[in-house]
Amino acid sequence: MGPAQGGPLPSLFPGLWGLVNNAGICTPLAPSEWLTKQDFMVMLDVNLLGMVDVTLQLLPLVRKTKGRVVNVSSVMGRVSLFGGGYCLSKYGVEAFSDSLRRELSYFGVKVAVIEPGFFMTNMTAAEVFNGNLQAAWQQASPEVKDLYGDAFVANFMKTYDLLKPQWSGNLSLVTNCMEHALTSCHPRTRYTPGWDAKFFYLPMSYLPTFLVDLMMYYGAPRPAKVL
């Protein structure tokens, strides 16, 4: 639980060795044109601005001990594969962590980023994803619905169901990275738990943009009315 917002922490606190920012949401996950500004604001407020706020509140304590800040981002902070605010928020986590790492290096504080691939959690459950997708579709304008068509929604859900069995349920891959970042003498700058992160998404992020676009065009569901 973070400190009350708005004021510095009392000086009587002896210090804090490690801060792990792991709070996040991943829905609504839908084409951006289906969403509203409020949908983006909710995602950014939790995934990025909340993390920034907690970090700024606790930095004086971490600096006292020359401790560690560990921010959980995502491979979607390296390569943006779908619309909505999730990828935006994780790109922001990457940028904030990079600037923070350089700024705090003068004080002996180390900052690490964990970029997991896809893992099976309550947050990625099919009923949660499908419910949020349907809600986003219902709020879309008639023009957008006409462009995408009802079949797009069904194909989007089908693609999600096909990918899900490949996701790891072994969350210790992520928590082991947190432990290493907090306790090792020489923590890494970035950790990429998950085979998909290491062997697919991370290499993809280094490919030329046109190749990534081609991969997405061939693998993603298509709107009903295209050029």
MDAnalysis code that builds the backbone (N, CA, C; Angstrom):
import MDAnalysis as mda
import numpy as np

u = mda.Universe.empty(681, n_residues=227, atom_resindex=np.repeat(np.arange(227), 3), trajectory=True)
u.add_TopologyAttr("name", ["N", "CA", "C"] * 227)
u.add_TopologyAttr("resid", np.arange(1, 228))
u.add_TopologyAttr("resname", ["MET", "GLY", "PRO", "ALA", "GLN", "GLY", "GLY", "PRO", "LEU", "PRO", "SER", "LEU", "PHE", "PRO", "GLY", "LEU", "TRP", "GLY", "LEU", "VAL", "ASN", "ASN", "ALA", "GLY", "ILE", "CYS", "THR", "PRO", "LEU", "ALA", "PRO", "SER", "GLU", "TRP", "LEU", "THR", "LYS", "GLN", "ASP", "PHE", "MET", "VAL", "MET", "LEU", "ASP", "VAL", "ASN", "LEU", "LEU", "GLY", "MET", "VAL", "ASP", "VAL", "THR", "LEU", "GLN", "LEU", "LEU", "PRO", "LEU", "VAL", "ARG", "LYS", "THR", "LYS", "GLY", "ARG", "VAL", "VAL", "ASN", "VAL", "SER", "SER", "VAL", "MET", "GLY", "ARG", "VAL", "SER", "LEU", "PHE", "GLY", "GLY", "GLY", "TYR", "CYS", "LEU", "SER", "LYS", "TYR", "GLY", "VAL", "GLU", "ALA", "PHE", "SER", "ASP", "SER", "LEU", "ARG", "ARG", "GLU", "LEU", "SER", "TYR", "PHE", "GLY", "VAL", "LYS", "VAL", "ALA", "VAL", "ILE", "GLU", "PRO", "GLY", "PHE", "PHE", "MET", "THR", "ASN", "MET", "THR", "ALA", "ALA", "GLU", "VAL", "PHE", "ASN", "GLY", "ASN", "LEU", "GLN", "ALA", "ALA", "TRP", "GLN", "GLN", "ALA", "SER", "PRO", "GLU", "VAL", "LYS", "ASP", "LEU", "TYR", "GLY", "ASP", "ALA", "PHE", "VAL", "ALA", "ASN", "PHE", "MET", "LYS", "THR", "TYR", "ASP", "LEU", "LEU", "LYS", "PRO", "GLN", "TRP", "SER", "GLY", "ASN", "LEU", "SER", "LEU", "VAL", "THR", "ASN", "CYS", "MET", "GLU", "HIS", "ALA", "LEU", "THR", "SER", "CYS", "HIS", "PRO", "ARG", "THR", "ARG", "TYR", "THR", "PRO", "GLY", "TRP", "ASP", "ALA", "LYS", "PHE", "PHE", "TYR", "LEU", "PRO", "MET", "SER", "TYR", "LEU", "PRO", "THR", "PHE", "LEU", "VAL", "ASP", "LEU", "MET", "MET", "TYR", "TYR", "GLY", "ALA", "PRO", "ARG", "PRO", "ALA", "LYS", "VAL", "LEU"])
u.atoms.positions = np.array([
    [0.858, -1.198, 0.000],
    [0.000, 0.000, 0.000],
    [0.889, 1.241, 0.000],
    [0.621, 2.159, -0.889],
    [1.462, 3.341, -1.017],
    [1.114, 4.396, 0.009],
    [1.939, 5.405, 0.146],
    [1.684, 6.485, 1.093],
    [0.551, 7.372, 0.610],
    [0.014, 8.175, 1.514],
    [-1.042, 9.110, 1.135],
    [-0.502, 10.104, 0.118],
    [-1.352, 10.422, -0.869],
    [-0.908, 11.313, -1.926],
    [-0.823, 12.750, -1.443],
    [0.169, 13.450, -1.971],
    [0.194, 14.882, -1.757],
    [1.313, 15.407, -0.893],
    [2.012, 14.575, -0.144],
    [3.056, 15.109, 0.716],
    [4.223, 14.177, 0.837],
    [5.374, 14.694, 1.281],
    [6.562, 13.845, 1.434],
    [6.389, 12.866, 2.585],
    [7.145, 11.804, 2.555],
    [7.101, 10.806, 3.614],
    [7.815, 11.313, 4.866],
    [7.364, 10.921, 6.023],
    [8.034, 11.353, 7.259],
    [9.488, 10.871, 7.276],
    [10.360, 11.670, 7.838],
    [11.785, 11.351, 7.862],
    [12.118, 10.218, 8.822],
    [11.153, 9.810, 9.666],
    [11.449, 8.762, 10.642],
    [11.569, 7.391, 9.980],
    [11.093, 7.222, 8.724],
    [11.233, 5.948, 8.037],
    [12.709, 5.697, 7.755],
    [13.224, 4.508, 8.095],
    [14.652, 4.245, 7.915],
    [15.061, 4.067, 6.473],
    [14.134, 3.698, 5.608],
    [14.473, 3.492, 4.213],
    [13.794, 2.247, 3.672],
    [13.852, 2.074, 2.378],
    [13.210, 0.960, 1.696],
    [14.183, 0.396, 0.677],
    [14.438, -0.924, 0.758],
    [15.411, -1.527, -0.148],
    [14.840, -1.736, -1.541],
    [13.608, -2.233, -1.625],
    [13.084, -2.583, -2.938],
    [11.648, -2.147, -3.150],
    [11.355, -1.654, -4.348],
    [10.007, -1.308, -4.765],
    [9.709, -2.054, -6.055],
    [8.649, -2.866, -6.049],
    [8.219, -3.591, -7.251],
    [6.859, -3.049, -7.673],
    [6.795, -2.473, -8.851],
    [5.544, -1.964, -9.408],
    [4.970, -3.007, -10.360],
    [3.893, -3.667, -9.922],
    [3.337, -4.769, -10.707],
    [1.854, -4.604, -10.993],
    [1.217, -3.559, -10.494],
    [-0.218, -3.386, -10.711],
    [-0.491, -3.096, -12.176],
    [-1.577, -3.668, -12.694],
    [-1.911, -3.402, -14.083],
    [-3.221, -4.046, -14.500],
    [-3.816, -3.510, -15.560],
    [-4.994, -4.096, -16.191],
    [-4.714, -4.208, -17.684],
    [-5.405, -5.128, -18.368],
    [-5.135, -5.317, -19.801],
    [-6.389, -5.158, -20.658],
    [-7.497, -4.796, -20.067],
    [-8.710, -4.583, -20.844],
    [-9.274, -3.192, -20.548],
    [-9.951, -2.570, -21.503],
    [-10.386, -3.132, -22.774],
    [-9.263, -3.256, -23.800],
    [-9.236, -4.413, -24.455],
    [-8.280, -4.696, -25.520],
    [-9.092, -4.829, -26.796],
    [-9.058, -3.816, -27.639],
    [-9.878, -3.777, -28.844],
    [-9.269, -2.766, -29.809],
    [-9.679, -2.805, -31.075],
    [-9.234, -1.761, -32.002],
    [-9.517, -0.377, -31.426],
    [-8.575, 0.528, -31.592],
    [-8.662, 1.842, -30.941],
    [-9.919, 2.609, -31.329],
    [-10.397, 2.414, -32.554],
    [-11.557, 3.166, -33.029],
    [-12.850, 2.748, -32.330],
    [-12.818, 1.603, -31.650],
    [-14.002, 1.173, -30.897],
    [-14.067, 1.841, -29.529],
    [-12.990, 2.460, -29.100],
    [-12.848, 2.908, -27.717],
    [-13.048, 4.418, -27.592],
    [-13.175, 4.861, -26.359],
    [-13.305, 6.283, -26.062],
    [-12.036, 6.777, -25.366],
    [-11.951, 8.081, -25.239],
    [-10.823, 8.671, -24.510],
    [-10.794, 8.163, -23.072],
    [-11.974, 7.979, -22.473],
    [-12.049, 7.502, -21.094],
    [-11.456, 6.105, -20.962],
    [-11.671, 5.249, -21.963],
    [-11.087, 3.906, -21.940],
    [-9.561, 3.985, -21.868],
    [-8.977, 4.889, -22.628],
    [-7.525, 5.062, -22.614],
    [-7.069, 5.636, -21.274],
    [-7.836, 6.582, -20.746],
    [-7.449, 7.230, -19.490],
    [-7.425, 6.233, -18.335],
    [-8.417, 5.340, -18.283],
    [-8.463, 4.341, -17.215],
    [-7.237, 3.450, -17.269],
    [-6.896, 2.988, -18.465],
    [-5.742, 2.108, -18.631],
    [-4.440, 2.818, -18.244],
    [-4.261, 4.032, -18.724],
    [-3.036, 4.772, -18.438],
    [-2.937, 5.141, -16.960],
    [-4.067, 5.421, -16.341],
    [-4.061, 5.810, -14.931],
    [-3.577, 4.667, -14.041],
    [-3.986, 3.442, -14.361],
    [-3.569, 2.289, -13.564],
    [-2.164, 1.838, -13.935],
    [-1.945, 1.606, -15.219],
    [-0.712, 0.951, -15.670],
    [0.508, 1.862, -15.674],
    [0.296, 3.160, -15.875],
    [1.436, 4.074, -16.007],
    [1.442, 5.150, -14.921],
    [0.390, 5.947, -14.848],
    [0.405, 7.077, -13.909],
    [0.379, 6.610, -12.455],
    [-0.317, 5.504, -12.173],
    [-0.294, 4.960, -10.814],
    [1.102, 4.511, -10.418],
    [1.785, 3.852, -11.360],
    [3.152, 3.417, -11.109],
    [4.082, 4.612, -10.880],
    [3.912, 5.646, -11.698],
    [4.731, 6.856, -11.541],
    [4.495, 7.488, -10.178],
    [3.236, 7.574, -9.770],
    [2.896, 8.209, -8.490],
    [3.508, 7.451, -7.314],
    [3.322, 6.121, -7.280],
    [3.881, 5.317, -6.185],
    [5.406, 5.432, -6.167],
    [6.017, 5.403, -7.349],
    [7.484, 5.490, -7.417],
    [7.987, 6.816, -6.873],
    [7.365, 7.908, -7.275],
    [7.808, 9.225, -6.810],
    [7.628, 9.379, -5.305],
    [6.544, 8.789, -4.767],
    [6.286, 8.886, -3.327],
    [7.353, 8.134, -2.524],
    [7.813, 7.000, -3.060],
    [8.709, 6.135, -2.296],
    [10.192, 6.318, -2.629],
    [10.501, 7.102, -3.638],
    [11.910, 7.282, -4.026],
    [12.805, 7.799, -2.905],
    [12.329, 8.730, -2.061],
    [13.216, 9.173, -0.978],
    [13.672, 8.023, -0.077],
    [12.781, 7.053, 0.180],
    [13.146, 5.912, 1.026],
    [14.093, 4.963, 0.300],
    [13.862, 4.751, -0.977],
    [14.734, 3.858, -1.763],
    [16.122, 4.477, -1.905],
    [16.165, 5.778, -2.072],
    [17.459, 6.457, -2.227],
    [18.287, 6.372, -0.945],
    [17.622, 6.361, 0.210],
    [18.342, 6.261, 1.488],
    [19.157, 4.979, 1.578],
    [18.640, 3.892, 1.028],
    [19.301, 2.593, 1.135],
    [20.104, 2.232, -0.107],
    [20.094, 3.130, -1.124],
    [20.680, 2.803, -2.432],
    [20.075, 1.491, -2.940],
    [18.745, 1.449, -2.917],
    [18.013, 0.222, -3.194],
    [17.669, 0.006, -4.654],
    [16.539, -0.676, -4.884],
    [16.152, -1.111, -6.223],
    [14.711, -0.687, -6.526],
    [14.483, -0.343, -7.792],
    [13.136, -0.139, -8.320],
    [12.952, -1.128, -9.453],
    [11.888, -1.929, -9.371],
    [11.613, -2.943, -10.389],
    [10.231, -2.657, -10.971],
    [10.197, -2.334, -12.250],
    [8.942, -2.015, -12.918],
    [8.556, -3.132, -13.876],
    [7.345, -3.639, -13.732],
    [6.868, -4.700, -14.616],
    [6.202, -4.064, -15.830],
    [6.831, -4.242, -16.963],
    [6.306, -3.744, -18.227],
    [5.694, -4.926, -18.981],
    [6.052, -5.126, -20.224],
    [5.529, -6.214, -21.044],
    [6.304, -6.220, -22.355],
    [6.277, -7.352, -23.054],
    [6.835, -7.349, -24.415],
    [6.024, -6.411, -25.302],
    [4.773, -6.103, -24.882],
    [3.969, -5.140, -25.632],
    [4.461, -3.712, -25.423],
    [5.459, -3.531, -24.566],
    [6.150, -2.256, -24.464],
    [7.303, -2.165, -25.439],
    [7.553, -3.254, -26.163],
    [8.583, -3.296, -27.208],
    [7.984, -3.323, -28.605],
    [6.850, -4.022, -28.743],
    [6.190, -4.135, -30.047],
    [4.685, -4.055, -29.825],
    [4.038, -3.120, -30.496],
    [2.608, -2.891, -30.296],
    [1.821, -3.733, -31.294],
    [1.084, -4.717, -30.767],
    [0.401, -5.671, -31.633],
    [-1.107, -5.483, -31.673],
    [-1.667, -4.630, -30.822],
    [-3.114, -4.435, -30.832],
    [-3.440, -3.045, -30.321],
    [-4.701, -2.642, -30.562],
    [-5.120, -1.300, -30.192],
    [-5.487, -1.175, -28.730],
    [-5.954, 0.010, -28.372],
    [-6.288, 0.276, -26.980],
    [-5.113, 0.841, -26.217],
    [-5.317, 1.028, -24.915],
    [-4.310, 1.722, -24.109],
    [-3.225, 0.854, -23.517],
    [-3.337, -0.488, -23.638],
    [-2.364, -1.354, -22.960],
    [-0.948, -1.130, -23.488],
    [-0.775, -1.222, -24.801],
    [0.570, -1.056, -25.373],
    [1.101, 0.349, -25.103],
    [0.225, 1.355, -25.187],
    [0.644, 2.726, -24.877],
    [1.190, 2.813, -23.467],
    [0.472, 2.204, -22.523],
    [0.887, 2.287, -21.130],
    [2.226, 1.592, -20.911],
    [2.448, 0.461, -21.584],
    [3.685, -0.278, -21.383],
    [4.871, 0.392, -22.085],
    [4.641, 1.048, -23.196],
    [5.699, 1.874, -23.795],
    [6.080, 2.988, -22.826],
    [5.078, 3.548, -22.138],
    [5.348, 4.588, -21.147],
    [6.158, 4.073, -19.977],
    [5.860, 2.844, -19.521],
    [6.636, 2.226, -18.436],
    [8.098, 2.079, -18.856],
    [8.325, 1.674, -20.090],
    [9.694, 1.528, -20.599],
    [10.422, 2.870, -20.574],
    [9.767, 3.905, -21.074],
    [10.400, 5.225, -21.136],
    [10.677, 5.779, -19.743],
    [9.695, 5.670, -18.853],
    [9.876, 6.156, -17.482],
    [11.014, 5.411, -16.789],
    [11.089, 4.100, -16.983],
    [12.125, 3.289, -16.335],
    [13.515, 3.648, -16.860],
    [13.622, 3.875, -18.158],
    [14.925, 4.234, -18.735],
    [15.423, 5.566, -18.191],
    [14.543, 6.566, -18.154],
    [14.973, 7.875, -17.653],
    [15.278, 7.799, -16.160],
    [14.456, 7.045, -15.412],
    [14.668, 6.909, -13.977],
    [15.997, 6.206, -13.680],
    [16.309, 5.175, -14.455],
    [17.558, 4.429, -14.245],
    [18.774, 5.345, -14.387],
    [18.749, 6.196, -15.389],
    [19.884, 7.101, -15.618],
    [19.967, 8.169, -14.537],
    [18.811, 8.705, -14.147],
    [18.795, 9.751, -13.126],
    [19.260, 9.243, -11.768],
    [18.845, 8.025, -11.406],
    [19.134, 7.498, -10.073],
    [20.483, 6.807, -9.978],
    [21.139, 6.600, -11.122],
    [22.455, 5.941, -11.088],
    [23.469, 6.764, -10.288],
    [23.280, 8.075, -10.231],
    [24.181, 8.936, -9.462],
    [24.076, 8.673, -7.963],
    [22.952, 8.123, -7.531],
    [22.706, 7.890, -6.110],
    [22.838, 6.422, -5.719],
    [23.291, 5.590, -6.657],
    [23.483, 4.178, -6.356],
    [22.221, 3.347, -6.405],
    [21.121, 3.907, -6.899],
    [19.858, 3.173, -7.017],
    [19.804, 2.505, -8.385],
    [19.413, 1.218, -8.410],
    [19.324, 0.481, -9.669],
    [17.862, 0.302, -10.058],
    [17.589, 0.443, -11.333],
    [16.227, 0.305, -11.863],
    [16.218, -0.800, -12.910],
    [15.331, -1.768, -12.739],
    [15.205, -2.880, -13.672],
    [13.789, -2.922, -14.241],
    [13.681, -3.429, -15.467],
    [12.389, -3.585, -16.134],
    [12.172, -5.066, -16.426],
    [10.996, -5.573, -16.091],
    [10.621, -6.950, -16.422],
    [9.597, -6.900, -17.545],
    [9.898, -7.606, -18.640],
    [9.060, -7.581, -19.836],
    [8.518, -8.987, -20.113],
    [7.489, -9.414, -19.379],
    [6.973, -10.769, -19.573],
    [6.278, -10.937, -20.922],
    [6.288, -12.186, -21.406],
    [5.418, -12.536, -22.513],
    [4.011, -12.738, -21.984],
    [3.226, -13.579, -22.655],
    [1.847, -13.822, -22.225],
    [1.804, -14.965, -21.221],
    [1.121, -14.732, -20.105],
    [0.942, -15.736, -19.062],
    [-0.540, -15.860, -18.739],
    [-0.929, -17.076, -18.361],
    [-2.313, -17.318, -17.961],
    [-2.539, -16.805, -16.535],
    [-3.377, -15.800, -16.391],
    [-3.750, -15.260, -15.080],
    [-5.249, -14.960, -15.109],
    [-5.794, -14.558, -13.967],
    [-7.204, -14.154, -13.932],
    [-7.465, -12.964, -14.845],
    [-6.430, -12.140, -15.042],
    [-6.569, -10.944, -15.863],
    [-6.747, -11.293, -17.343],
    [-6.210, -12.464, -17.762],
    [-6.290, -12.852, -19.168],
    [-7.329, -13.948, -19.407],
    [-8.217, -14.180, -18.440],
    [-9.251, -15.204, -18.596],
    [-10.157, -14.865, -19.771],
    [-10.612, -15.906, -20.479],
    [-11.397, -15.719, -21.702],
    [-12.674, -14.927, -21.439],
    [-13.348, -15.211, -20.315],
    [-14.606, -14.516, -20.039],
    [-14.389, -13.021, -19.805],
    [-13.251, -12.676, -19.206],
    [-12.926, -11.255, -18.993],
    [-12.646, -10.584, -20.323],
    [-11.803, -11.232, -21.128],
    [-11.446, -10.667, -22.425],
    [-12.669, -10.519, -23.326],
    [-13.469, -11.597, -23.449],
    [-14.622, -11.575, -24.345],
    [-15.671, -10.560, -23.894],
    [-15.873, -10.460, -22.577],
    [-16.838, -9.491, -22.066],
    [-16.443, -8.061, -22.373],
    [-15.170, -7.750, -22.201],
    [-14.696, -6.400, -22.476],
    [-14.706, -6.089, -23.972],
    [-14.390, -7.093, -24.785],
    [-14.426, -6.895, -26.238],
    [-15.852, -6.610, -26.710],
    [-16.809, -7.373, -26.186],
    [-18.209, -7.149, -26.551],
    [-18.678, -5.766, -26.112],
    [-18.258, -5.341, -24.917],
    [-18.650, -4.023, -24.422],
    [-18.086, -2.911, -25.305],
    [-16.826, -3.076, -25.733],
    [-16.208, -2.088, -26.625],
    [-16.926, -2.054, -27.969],
    [-17.317, -3.222, -28.459],
    [-18.025, -3.311, -29.737],
    [-19.401, -2.641, -29.643],
    [-20.084, -2.819, -28.541],
    [-21.413, -2.237, -28.374],
    [-21.369, -0.711, -28.339],
    [-20.280, -0.141, -27.840],
    [-20.206, 1.317, -27.740],
    [-19.660, 1.962, -29.011],
    [-19.195, 1.150, -29.966],
    [-18.662, 1.682, -31.216],
    [-19.783, 2.340, -32.028],
    [-19.408, 3.298, -32.858],
    [-20.399, 4.016, -33.662],
    [-20.954, 3.115, -34.764],
    [-22.144, 3.421, -35.273],
    [-22.713, 2.629, -36.373],
    [-21.787, 2.559, -37.590],
    [-21.085, 3.644, -37.881],
    [-20.164, 3.652, -39.019],
    [-19.039, 2.636, -38.814],
    [-18.477, 2.592, -37.599],
    [-17.396, 1.654, -37.291],
    [-17.907, 0.216, -37.355],
    [-19.099, -0.013, -36.829],
    [-19.672, -1.369, -36.869],
    [-19.879, -1.833, -38.305],
    [-20.284, -0.909, -39.146],
    [-20.491, -1.244, -40.560],
    [-19.164, -1.582, -41.237],
    [-18.113, -0.872, -40.879],
    [-16.795, -1.115, -41.482],
    [-16.205, -2.458, -41.049],
    [-16.341, -2.783, -39.770],
    [-15.705, -3.988, -39.244],
    [-16.578, -5.231, -39.434],
    [-17.856, -5.110, -39.193],
    [-18.759, -6.244, -39.329],
    [-18.736, -7.158, -38.114],
    [-19.869, -7.857, -37.896],
    [-19.995, -8.741, -36.736],
    [-18.990, -9.893, -36.767],
    [-18.624, -10.328, -37.976],
    [-17.698, -11.458, -38.089],
    [-16.326, -11.119, -37.517],
    [-15.966, -9.843, -37.544],
    [-14.657, -9.438, -37.007],
    [-14.570, -9.762, -35.527],
    [-15.646, -9.506, -34.793],
    [-15.658, -9.772, -33.349],
    [-15.461, -11.256, -33.088],
    [-16.197, -12.095, -33.825],
    [-16.086, -13.542, -33.648],
    [-14.683, -14.038, -33.996],
    [-14.106, -13.506, -35.067],
    [-12.751, -13.919, -35.473],
    [-11.699, -13.450, -34.479],
    [-11.923, -12.278, -33.892],
    [-11.000, -11.753, -32.884],
    [-10.982, -12.692, -31.678],
    [-12.176, -13.098, -31.237],
    [-12.265, -14.020, -30.096],
    [-11.651, -15.371, -30.443],
    [-11.853, -15.825, -31.663],
    [-11.323, -17.118, -32.091],
    [-9.793, -17.092, -32.090],
    [-9.207, -15.990, -32.561],
    [-7.745, -15.845, -32.549],
    [-7.210, -15.899, -31.128],
    [-7.918, -15.237, -30.215],
    [-7.531, -15.240, -28.797],
    [-7.569, -16.660, -28.237],
    [-8.626, -17.409, -28.555],
    [-8.767, -18.777, -28.054],
    [-7.682, -19.700, -28.609],
    [-7.232, -19.443, -29.851],
    [-6.184, -20.256, -30.457],
    [-4.823, -19.997, -29.816],
    [-4.588, -18.758, -29.411],
    [-3.292, -18.394, -28.826],
    [-3.180, -18.830, -27.365],
    [-4.308, -18.842, -26.661],
    [-4.308, -19.060, -25.216],
    [-3.594, -20.340, -24.752],
    [-3.798, -21.507, -25.423],
    [-3.133, -22.731, -24.947],
    [-1.607, -22.665, -24.979],
    [-1.055, -21.727, -25.745],
    [0.397, -21.600, -25.839],
    [0.982, -20.764, -24.703],
    [0.131, -20.124, -23.921],
    [0.622, -19.242, -22.869],
    [1.024, -20.062, -21.645],
    [2.070, -19.630, -20.995],
    [2.571, -20.341, -19.822],
    [1.727, -20.016, -18.593],
    [1.564, -21.011, -17.733],
    [0.910, -20.786, -16.442],
    [1.900, -20.747, -15.298],
    [3.176, -20.848, -15.624],
    [4.228, -20.886, -14.610],
    [4.658, -19.460, -14.251],
    [3.964, -18.863, -13.309],
    [4.241, -17.473, -12.942],
    [5.549, -17.311, -12.194],
    [6.147, -18.416, -11.742],
    [7.443, -18.318, -11.059],
    [8.525, -17.807, -12.005],
    [8.309, -17.950, -13.313],
    [9.273, -17.389, -14.270],
    [9.372, -15.874, -14.108],
    [8.247, -15.259, -13.778],
    [8.225, -13.803, -13.574],
    [8.728, -13.442, -12.178],
    [8.238, -14.159, -11.168],
    [8.643, -13.827, -9.796],
    [10.124, -14.109, -9.565],
    [10.691, -15.080, -10.264],
    [12.141, -15.321, -10.158],
    [12.934, -14.130, -10.677],
    [12.414, -13.506, -11.718],
    [13.072, -12.307, -12.235],
    [12.999, -11.168, -11.219],
    [11.848, -11.036, -10.567],
    [11.714, -10.012, -9.524],
    [12.730, -10.250, -8.408],
    [12.847, -11.513, -7.997],
    [13.783, -11.852, -6.917],
    [15.219, -11.524, -7.310],
    [15.580, -11.877, -8.543],
    [16.947, -11.600, -8.999],
    [17.207, -10.096, -9.061],
    [16.225, -9.346, -9.560],
    [16.392, -7.894, -9.667],
    [16.538, -7.232, -8.300],
    [15.914, -7.821, -7.282],
    [15.958, -7.237, -5.937],
    [17.176, -7.664, -5.131],
    [17.689, -8.880, -5.371],
    [18.691, -9.445, -4.460],
    [20.074, -9.633, -5.055],
    [20.218, -9.650, -6.363],
    [21.536, -9.912, -6.947],
    [22.436, -8.684, -6.850],
    [23.726, -8.932, -6.831],
    [24.687, -7.812, -6.778],
    [24.644, -6.990, -8.055],
    [24.430, -7.676, -9.166],
    [24.428, -6.997, -10.462],
    [23.147, -7.345, -11.215],
    [22.038, -6.699, -10.877],
    [20.773, -6.988, -11.568],
    [20.836, -6.559, -13.026],
    [20.086, -7.232, -13.852],
    [20.027, -6.865, -15.263],
    [19.174, -5.605, -15.433],
    [19.385, -4.946, -16.538],
    [18.548, -3.793, -16.858],
    [17.160, -4.249, -17.273],
    [17.097, -5.372, -18.036],
    [15.825, -5.895, -18.522],
    [15.780, -7.409, -18.371],
    [14.590, -7.916, -18.026],
    [14.329, -9.352, -17.938],
    [13.164, -9.673, -18.879],
    [13.246, -10.823, -19.557],
    [12.185, -11.199, -20.488],
    [11.713, -12.617, -20.194],
    [10.924, -12.831, -19.131],
    [10.443, -14.175, -18.809],
    [9.412, -14.660, -19.826],
    [9.480, -15.956, -20.135],
    [8.546, -16.560, -21.076],
    [9.211, -16.866, -22.395],
    [8.973, -18.082, -22.924],
    [9.608, -18.462, -24.185],
    [9.150, -17.572, -25.331],
    [7.874, -17.144, -25.320],
    [7.379, -16.308, -26.407],
    [8.054, -14.939, -26.404],
    [8.348, -14.416, -25.200],
    [9.042, -13.133, -25.108],
    [10.452, -13.240, -25.669],
    [11.159, -14.305, -25.274],
    [12.561, -14.457, -25.672],
    [12.737, -14.772, -27.151],
    [11.888, -15.670, -27.667],
    [12.142, -16.217, -29.000],
    [11.208, -15.697, -30.082],
    [10.210, -14.909, -29.705],
    [9.305, -14.394, -30.735],
    [9.145, -12.877, -30.645],
    [8.576, -12.376, -29.541],
    [8.254, -10.951, -29.479],
    [9.477, -10.060, -29.395],
    [10.461, -10.453, -28.594],
    [11.664, -9.628, -28.493],
    [12.422, -9.570, -29.820],
    [12.684, -10.716, -30.488],
    [13.299, -10.632, -31.822],
    [12.438, -9.828, -32.800],
    [11.109, -9.975, -32.708],
    [10.231, -9.222, -33.605],
    [10.425, -7.721, -33.457],
    [10.701, -7.285, -32.219],
    [10.844, -5.847, -31.978],
    [12.059, -5.247, -32.679],
    [13.012, -6.099, -33.080],
    [14.201, -5.620, -33.779],
    [14.064, -5.694, -35.299],
    [12.970, -6.277, -35.784],
    [12.767, -6.393, -37.227],
    [12.397, -5.042, -37.830],
    [12.645, -4.865, -39.127],
    [12.148, -3.648, -39.794],
    [10.627, -3.551, -39.665],
    [10.135, -2.344, -39.581],
    [8.717, -2.117, -39.342],
    [7.833, -2.790, -40.391],
    [8.240, -2.747, -41.661],
    [7.384, -3.301, -42.703],
    [7.218, -4.813, -42.542],
    [8.237, -5.500, -41.987],
    [8.115, -6.939, -41.766],
    [7.132, -7.244, -40.631],
    [7.209, -6.448, -39.572],
    [6.270, -6.632, -38.464],
    [4.844, -6.366, -38.948],
    [4.671, -5.324, -39.763],
    [3.348, -5.016, -40.300],
    [2.817, -6.169, -41.150],
    [3.673, -6.751, -41.980],
    [3.258, -7.878, -42.811],
    [2.827, -9.068, -41.959],
    [3.583, -9.351, -40.914],
    [3.232, -10.448, -40.019],
    [1.867, -10.211, -39.381],
    [1.597, -8.973, -39.020],
    [0.327, -8.645, -38.395],
    [-0.823, -8.724, -39.390],
    [-0.596, -8.253, -40.625],
    [-1.658, -8.287, -41.624],
    [-2.100, -9.719, -41.909],
    [-1.153, -10.630, -41.950],
    [-1.476, -12.005, -42.292],
    [-2.057, -12.781, -41.107],
    [-1.739, -12.356, -39.885],
    [-2.185, -13.114, -38.715],
    [-3.425, -12.572, -38.030],
    [-3.841, -11.340, -38.361],
    [-4.932, -10.701, -37.624],
    [-6.242, -10.819, -38.392],
    [-7.387, -10.796, -37.676],
    [-8.686, -10.762, -38.354],
    [-8.835, -9.484, -39.152],
    [-9.596, -9.549, -40.251],
    [-9.745, -8.405, -41.153],
    [-11.141, -7.802, -41.069],
    [-11.239, -6.479, -41.169],
    [-12.555, -5.845, -41.208],
    [-13.343, -6.285, -42.443],
    [-14.642, -6.124, -42.379],
    [-15.497, -6.551, -43.485],
    [-15.264, -5.710, -44.736],
    [-15.029, -4.410, -44.537],
    [-14.836, -3.517, -45.679],
    [-13.417, -2.984, -45.668],
    [-12.599, -3.502, -46.574],
    [-11.204, -3.086, -46.664],
    [-10.944, -2.564, -48.074],
    [-9.788, -1.908, -48.219],
    [-9.421, -1.362, -49.532],
    [-9.172, -2.493, -50.525],
])
